[in-house]
Amino acid sequence: MTDVSLVNRLATTDANFNKRLDHLLAWDSVSNHEVQHAVEAIIADVRQQGDQALLTLTRKFDRVDATSFAELILPKSRLKAAYEGLPEAQRQALEKAASRIKTYHEHQKQSSWEYTEADGTVLGQQITPLDRAGIYVPGGKAAYPSSVLMNAIPAKVAGVKEVIMVVPTPGGELNELVLAAAWQAGVDQVFTIGGAQAVAALAYGTESVPHVDKIVGPGNIFVATAKRAVFGQVGIDMIAGPSEILVVCDGQTDPDWVAMDLFSQAEHDEDAQAILVSWNADFMDQVEASMAKLLPTLEREAIARTSLANRGALIHVQDQAEAVKMINRIAPEHLELSVEDPQAWLSQVRHAGAIFMGRHTCEALGDYCAGPNHVLPTSGTARFSSPLGVQDFQKRSSLIFCSPEGASTLGQTASVLARGESLTAHARSAEYRIDPTAEVSK
Amino acid sequence: MTDVSLVNRLATTDANFNKRLDHLLAWDSVSNHEVQHAVEAIIADVRQQGDQALLTLTRKFDRVDATSFAELILPKSRLKAAYEGLPEAQRQALEKAASRIKTYHEHQKQSSWEYTEADGTVLGQQITPLDRAGIYVPGGKAAYPSSVLMNAIPAKVAGVKEVIMVVPTPGGELNELVLAAAWQAGVDQVFTIGGAQAVAALAYGTESVPHVDKIVGPGNIFVATAKRAVFGQVGIDMIAGPSEILVVCDGQTDPDWVAMDLFSQAEHDEDAQAILVSWNADFMDQVEASMAKLLPTLEREAIARTSLANRGALIHVQDQAEAVKMINRIAPEHLELSVEDPQAWLSQVRHAGAIFMGRHTCEALGDYCAGPNHVLPTSGTARFSSPLGVQDFQKRSSLIFCSPEGASTLGQTASVLARGESLTAHARSAEYRIDPTAEVSK
């Protein structure tokens, strides 16, 4: 028997469809003033007291029994030991995933370029890596070794010399797989600190923690608020919302497969969002029946049930064209095109973090080992942002090398425009480079 | 006679050098609580009251005498008229600059790519433009037509269909060159609104202002605070600090040229920063003498004088190697390599927004018309960020298309890692795709 409250059912023909969909998709990442003020106080504390503040805050928030900051430093030998202590199957899986992630990301490396104009002027762009990157890894139950690989490997591929990882150990609990992944990914230093205090330490540096140039990685509301606050002092990746999936299916995929794909998102946390879009109403009933059948068999049933009831949806659309509209409106983090000819859909997909094509490509393959990054834009931010990548750890410098002739010609244009803006020192600086003997060119 | 207080003189051999340099470079972009709360109230107001809030706030802050929102919309015909009404020299200069900026940025366009693995699995990356971009253009005395070109052209090159510009008109004052530049750059819609209210309108949309996907462009502290607040709802470019230049000179460039290059930065505003680094002490005296001689001839003398006294510096280093260290420590927005063989320096420059190479390439040429963007990372953020570019208006979607064989192999790896993270629905979703008849591969 199908549980009527299992998951929301919508159809684009419903009178109140737009309003209901907006309500389901709504996610406000703004933190309240209380959190903001707490975070500001923590940042100020770490900037003033350094290691001592980190020690005090870690003892307090993570209930860690350390008496000196040295106890919050994990030596590389500890990472290596974790790696070597793994069961064979896990070590091999970690290695295979790391190798594939590395191969994919090497395709993203940008190269410097330049071109020379007729008068000898050279224009170009030089690519350099960041000096130092910081990776925030959540501790406790949400400690994901796959996230360590996905955050650290692109930095290393980009050429970042030092990758600094922070990971809280609530109650002193260390996750061996996380440490092993850090070893596998080539992380250079690890500190067992977390929360806003770890973000502050990475942004400003302390006696022991080197300040980094960019902080990446997911975290709770305190971590997200701290990242927003230090943005500008350092770069940050993004303010991640809850994870979501949009499965588009033509009705020809096994409904159990689709149900489990939706669950794989819903099991993350109560705020995660799993949505199915199809123009086949019978198939949607079949998927709902599969969900009702399989849900009780999940280890994380309670979480998935809450997520599906609050934020999940099966959306019936009229046809493929309406399915495409739905994709671009939702701009999903994960898009599964569980259809016969996914290639034919690609040119119409304007916004999606990652696109999983065909019935065999479930999101979980991409989460762990296909190669592309699993750090993806959430909550519709795929409209303007991209998966984490090598680009996040490289930067460009513009190159301008004018020949005397080029400077003379450009100087005339710059002079006119600078005087138009009443910036006459700009104009005079350019005019010094105009060759008075050269014919005036335009 | 050299004015002793004209500009700060430092040498790396000074006992207190590091402290003095840190003090000179310090720039805190954090806005105070008063500004933050004012901006939050404005954003809430625009979200609730839409056009009406914009009208009320614009009347109040910009002293504009409009009675309906329609009066805050500039038709394209008005842009065209401004363009056609320009003096010939200005129109030609604008055209030449726009054409060169377009050519340079076309080199930045990213292309989609994919590769196929032995088992038929396809991995790749699809590049798409943003749907809609918003450009903030400051009004009044800081209205720069060159900024309109530098912000709008990369968006258009990226393929953005709609570019929406906002520009306040304090006291009703319109800048014809700004409107002409908007026409030249192909801006699609212009609203004469500014401040935090314009940022809120672009981020959330109102009855008349379409919401955009990303907001770029400089602004005052209210604009910067509003951009930081709406980051996540939309993309933003960066929180810009005051503009700065670092000139490195071997002592063989005309000291008047170097002085004027420093002035071209110092004339921007009182907080702008102009620094010269050289290992030639005599030359530094010559530059200071040139500065003393030329400063009284500047139209914006008062601004330049304040900027140089408060934030300017002539820094004497021991040798070229120390000059390189200084570059990478400061990570300047603009770097002039006023030296004999600037190409030889390039590989050592790790951090700089734009590099102006050789004695003939003054920053002003790049500010207006060389081609590369003049929106550059300030206050040392070149350590982790890049000039504005086409990349800011494009985004990537990861592509994963597993063959049945590929999914079967990857499913085994994903299953091991997912179970290691206790995400069993992830594991089961992957396991559905494992072909039970296939030989187990690792």
Boltz contact constraints between the chains, C-beta under 6 A:
constraints:
  - contact:
      token1: [A, 29]
      token2: [B, 232]
      max_distance: 6.0
  - contact:
      token1: [A, 89]
      token2: [B, 416]
      max_distance: 6.0
  - contact:
      token1: [A, 90]
      token2: [B, 416]
      max_distance: 6.0
  - contact:
      token1: [A, 90]
      token2: [B, 420]
      max_distance: 6.0
  - contact:
      token1: [A, 92]
      token2: [B, 442]
      max_distance: 6.0
  - contact:
      token1: [A, 93]
      token2: [B, 413]
      max_distance: 6.0
  - contact:
      token1: [A, 93]
      token2: [B, 416]
      max_distance: 6.0
  - contact:
      token1: [A, 93]
      token2: [B, 417]
      max_distance: 6.0
  - contact:
      token1: [A, 96]
      token2: [B, 413]
      max_distance: 6.0
  - contact:
      token1: [A, 104]
      token2: [B, 123]
      max_distance: 6.0
  - contact:
      token1: [A, 123]
      token2: [B, 104]
      max_distance: 6.0
  - contact:
      token1: [A, 123]
      token2: [B, 371]
      max_distance: 6.0
  - contact:
      token1: [A, 128]
      token2: [B, 350]
      max_distance: 6.0
  - contact:
      token1: [A, 130]
      token2: [B, 384]
      max_distance: 6.0
  - contact:
      token1: [A, 144]
      token2: [B, 421]
      max_distance: 6.0
  - contact:
      token1: [A, 146]
      token2: [B, 417]
      max_distance: 6.0
  - contact:
      token1: [A, 177]
      token2: [B, 420]
      max_distance: 6.0
  - contact:
      token1: [A, 213]
      token2: [B, 383]
      max_distance: 6.0
  - contact:
      token1: [A, 213]
      token2: [B, 384]
      max_distance: 6.0
  - contact:
      token1: [A, 214]
      token2: [B, 384]
      max_distance: 6.0
  - contact:
      token1: [A, 232]
      token2: [B, 29]
      max_distance: 6.0
  - contact:
      token1: [A, 232]
      token2: [B, 239]
      max_distance: 6.0
  - contact:
      token1: [A, 235]
      token2: [B, 384]
      max_distance: 6.0
  - contact:
      token1: [A, 235]
      token2: [B, 385]
      max_distance: 6.0
  - contact:
      token1: [A, 239]
      token2: [B, 232]
      max_distance: 6.0
  - contact:
      token1: [A, 257]
      token2: [B, 432]
      max_distance: 6.0
  - contact:
      token1: [A, 260]
      token2: [B, 428]
      max_distance: 6.0
  - contact:
      token1: [A, 260]
      token2: [B, 429]
      max_distance: 6.0
  - contact:
      token1: [A, 261]
      token2: [B, 429]
      max_distance: 6.0
  - contact:
      token1: [A, 263]
      token2: [B, 425]
      max_distance: 6.0
  - contact:
      token1: [A, 264]
      token2: [B, 425]
      max_distance: 6.0
  - contact:
      token1: [A, 264]
      token2: [B, 426]
      max_distance: 6.0
  - contact:
      token1: [A, 264]
      token2: [B, 429]
      max_distance: 6.0
  - contact:
      token1: [A, 267]
      token2: [B, 425]
      max_distance: 6.0
  - contact:
      token1: [A, 298]
      token2: [B, 425]
      max_distance: 6.0
  - contact:
      token1: [A, 299]
      token2: [B, 424]
      max_distance: 6.0
  - contact:
      token1: [A, 350]
      token2: [B, 128]
      max_distance: 6.0
  - contact:
      token1: [A, 352]
      token2: [B, 397]
      max_distance: 6.0
  - contact:
      token1: [A, 354]
      token2: [B, 398]
      max_distance: 6.0
  - contact:
      token1: [A, 355]
      token2: [B, 397]
      max_distance: 6.0
  - contact:
      token1: [A, 355]
      token2: [B, 399]
      max_distance: 6.0
  - contact:
      token1: [A, 356]
      token2: [B, 400]
      max_distance: 6.0
  - contact:
      token1: [A, 357]
      token2: [B, 401]
      max_distance: 6.0
  - contact:
      token1: [A, 358]
      token2: [B, 401]
      max_distance: 6.0
  - contact:
      token1: [A, 360]
      token2: [B, 402]
      max_distance: 6.0
  - contact:
      token1: [A, 360]
      token2: [B, 404]
      max_distance: 6.0
  - contact:
      token1: [A, 360]
      token2: [B, 407]
      max_distance: 6.0
  - contact:
      token1: [A, 360]
      token2: [B, 433]
      max_distance: 6.0
  - contact:
      token1: [A, 361]
      token2: [B, 400]
      max_distance: 6.0
  - contact:
      token1: [A, 361]
      token2: [B, 402]
      max_distance: 6.0
  - contact:
      token1: [A, 362]
      token2: [B, 429]
      max_distance: 6.0
  - contact:
      token1: [A, 364]
      token2: [B, 414]
      max_distance: 6.0
  - contact:
      token1: [A, 364]
      token2: [B, 426]
      max_distance: 6.0
  - contact:
      token1: [A, 364]
      token2: [B, 429]
      max_distance: 6.0
  - contact:
      token1: [A, 364]
      token2: [B, 430]
      max_distance: 6.0
  - contact:
      token1: [A, 365]
      token2: [B, 410]
      max_distance: 6.0
  - contact:
      token1: [A, 365]
      token2: [B, 414]
      max_distance: 6.0
  - contact:
      token1: [A, 365]
      token2: [B, 430]
      max_distance: 6.0
  - contact:
      token1: [A, 366]
      token2: [B, 400]
      max_distance: 6.0
  - contact:
      token1: [A, 368]
      token2: [B, 414]
      max_distance: 6.0
  - contact:
      token1: [A, 368]
      token2: [B, 417]
      max_distance: 6.0
  - contact:
      token1: [A, 369]
      token2: [B, 410]
      max_distance: 6.0
  - contact:
      token1: [A, 369]
      token2: [B, 413]
      max_distance: 6.0
  - contact:
      token1: [A, 369]
      token2: [B, 414]
      max_distance: 6.0
  - contact:
      token1: [A, 370]
      token2: [B, 400]
      max_distance: 6.0
  - contact:
      token1: [A, 370]
      token2: [B, 410]
      max_distance: 6.0
  - contact:
      token1: [A, 371]
      token2: [B, 123]
      max_distance: 6.0
  - contact:
      token1: [A, 372]
      token2: [B, 398]
      max_distance: 6.0
  - contact:
      token1: [A, 372]
      token2: [B, 400]
      max_distance: 6.0
  - contact:
      token1: [A, 383]
      token2: [B, 213]
      max_distance: 6.0
  - contact:
      token1: [A, 384]
      token2: [B, 130]
      max_distance: 6.0
  - contact:
      token1: [A, 384]
      token2: [B, 213]
      max_distance: 6.0
  - contact:
      token1: [A, 384]
      token2: [B, 214]
      max_distance: 6.0
  - contact:
      token1: [A, 384]
      token2: [B, 235]
      max_distance: 6.0
  - contact:
      token1: [A, 385]
      token2: [B, 235]
      max_distance: 6.0
  - contact:
      token1: [A, 385]
      token2: [B, 395]
      max_distance: 6.0
  - contact:
      token1: [A, 386]
      token2: [B, 395]
      max_distance: 6.0
  - contact:
      token1: [A, 386]
      token2: [B, 396]
      max_distance: 6.0
  - contact:
      token1: [A, 387]
      token2: [B, 398]
      max_distance: 6.0
  - contact:
      token1: [A, 395]
      token2: [B, 385]
      max_distance: 6.0
  - contact:
      token1: [A, 395]
      token2: [B, 386]
      max_distance: 6.0
  - contact:
      token1: [A, 396]
      token2: [B, 386]
      max_distance: 6.0
  - contact:
      token1: [A, 397]
      token2: [B, 352]
      max_distance: 6.0
  - contact:
      token1: [A, 397]
      token2: [B, 355]
      max_distance: 6.0
  - contact:
      token1: [A, 398]
      token2: [B, 354]
      max_distance: 6.0
  - contact:
      token1: [A, 398]
      token2: [B, 372]
      max_distance: 6.0
  - contact:
      token1: [A, 398]
      token2: [B, 387]
      max_distance: 6.0
  - contact:
      token1: [A, 399]
      token2: [B, 355]
      max_distance: 6.0
  - contact:
      token1: [A, 400]
      token2: [B, 356]
      max_distance: 6.0
  - contact:
      token1: [A, 400]
      token2: [B, 361]
      max_distance: 6.0
  - contact:
      token1: [A, 400]
      token2: [B, 366]
      max_distance: 6.0
  - contact:
      token1: [A, 400]
      token2: [B, 370]
      max_distance: 6.0
  - contact:
      token1: [A, 400]
      token2: [B, 372]
      max_distance: 6.0
  - contact:
      token1: [A, 401]
      token2: [B, 357]
      max_distance: 6.0
  - contact:
      token1: [A, 401]
      token2: [B, 358]
      max_distance: 6.0
  - contact:
      token1: [A, 402]
      token2: [B, 360]
      max_distance: 6.0
  - contact:
      token1: [A, 402]
      token2: [B, 361]
      max_distance: 6.0
  - contact:
      token1: [A, 404]
      token2: [B, 360]
      max_distance: 6.0
  - contact:
      token1: [A, 407]
      token2: [B, 360]
      max_distance: 6.0
  - contact:
      token1: [A, 410]
      token2: [B, 365]
      max_distance: 6.0
  - contact:
      token1: [A, 410]
      token2: [B, 369]
      max_distance: 6.0
  - contact:
      token1: [A, 413]
      token2: [B, 93]
      max_distance: 6.0
  - contact:
      token1: [A, 413]
      token2: [B, 96]
      max_distance: 6.0
  - contact:
      token1: [A, 413]
      token2: [B, 369]
      max_distance: 6.0
  - contact:
      token1: [A, 414]
      token2: [B, 364]
      max_distance: 6.0
  - contact:
      token1: [A, 414]
      token2: [B, 365]
      max_distance: 6.0
  - contact:
      token1: [A, 414]
      token2: [B, 368]
      max_distance: 6.0
  - contact:
      token1: [A, 414]
      token2: [B, 369]
      max_distance: 6.0
  - contact:
      token1: [A, 416]
      token2: [B, 89]
      max_distance: 6.0
  - contact:
      token1: [A, 416]
      token2: [B, 90]
      max_distance: 6.0
  - contact:
      token1: [A, 416]
      token2: [B, 93]
      max_distance: 6.0
  - contact:
      token1: [A, 417]
      token2: [B, 93]
      max_distance: 6.0
  - contact:
      token1: [A, 417]
      token2: [B, 146]
      max_distance: 6.0
  - contact:
      token1: [A, 417]
      token2: [B, 368]
      max_distance: 6.0
  - contact:
      token1: [A, 420]
      token2: [B, 90]
      max_distance: 6.0
  - contact:
      token1: [A, 420]
      token2: [B, 177]
      max_distance: 6.0
  - contact:
      token1: [A, 421]
      token2: [B, 144]
      max_distance: 6.0
  - contact:
      token1: [A, 424]
      token2: [B, 299]
      max_distance: 6.0
  - contact:
      token1: [A, 425]
      token2: [B, 263]
      max_distance: 6.0
  - contact:
      token1: [A, 425]
      token2: [B, 264]
      max_distance: 6.0
  - contact:
      token1: [A, 425]
      token2: [B, 267]
      max_distance: 6.0
  - contact:
      token1: [A, 425]
      token2: [B, 298]
      max_distance: 6.0
  - contact:
      token1: [A, 426]
      token2: [B, 264]
      max_distance: 6.0
  - contact:
      token1: [A, 426]
      token2: [B, 364]
      max_distance: 6.0
  - contact:
      token1: [A, 428]
      token2: [B, 260]
      max_distance: 6.0
  - contact:
      token1: [A, 429]
      token2: [B, 260]
      max_distance: 6.0
  - contact:
      token1: [A, 429]
      token2: [B, 261]
      max_distance: 6.0
  - contact:
      token1: [A, 429]
      token2: [B, 264]
      max_distance: 6.0
  - contact:
      token1: [A, 429]
      token2: [B, 362]
      max_distance: 6.0
  - contact:
      token1: [A, 429]
      token2: [B, 364]
      max_distance: 6.0
  - contact:
      token1: [A, 430]
      token2: [B, 364]
      max_distance: 6.0
  - contact:
      token1: [A, 430]
      token2: [B, 365]
      max_distance: 6.0
  - contact:
      token1: [A, 432]
      token2: [B, 257]
      max_distance: 6.0
  - contact:
      token1: [A, 433]
      token2: [B, 360]
      max_distance: 6.0
  - contact:
      token1: [A, 442]
      token2: [B, 92]
      max_distance: 6.0
